[in-house]
Amino acid sequence: MLPWVVRRTGLPLLSLRCVDCRSRSATVGEGRFRVNANGKLLDVWLLVRCVSCDRTSKLTLHDRAPVRSFDPVELDGYHANDPELVASRLVDPLLARRNRFTLDWKGVWRLDTPSAWLDQAWPVQVEVTFQDPVPVRPDRLIARELGLSRNEVLRRVKCEIPLHRPTSTGFTFMVIAAD
């Protein structure tokens, strides 16, 4: 079984309407948190910036949460603007739903494959894994990597998931030799 790995190469843009210019794209830039204390309660936000007008907005991560409810390592990460913590919070589907945004993954991921995999005996079985929840259409991913048309992918590839629906979870498929 050959491994293919989908890896994030950067942070995705956010599809989020700006209140000033009505643009639909925002970025987290370098990734900054804002932590505000009110007595023994904390508010934590992820700061985002409009791509068009540079206006800064806040995405709510924690609202009036008791200080004791935070893991000390997590709280230190918020104070230090930890890049891995920014990435993990940004791809959290609950944060996206709560703050009403979606992620635009165009150009911020890559597919890593073994270099000499065509020497394998046919049929070839491939396992695709995801390091981050990057939504991709399996037919497009396979067609691009194998240099096939999507119709040929539908003919030659056997897979347990629908090939034409986006997925961000691992899957396996088998490529059958051309007739």
Beta strands, then each sheet from edge to edge (+ up, - down):
strand 1: 2-8
strand 2: 13-15
strand 3: 25-38
strand 4: 41-50
strand 5: 56-66
strand 6: 102-104
strand 7: 109-112
strand 8: 124-130
strand 9: 157-159
strand 10: 171-175
sheet 1: 7+ 1- 8- 10+ 9-
sheet 2: 5+ 4- 3+ 2- 6+
end
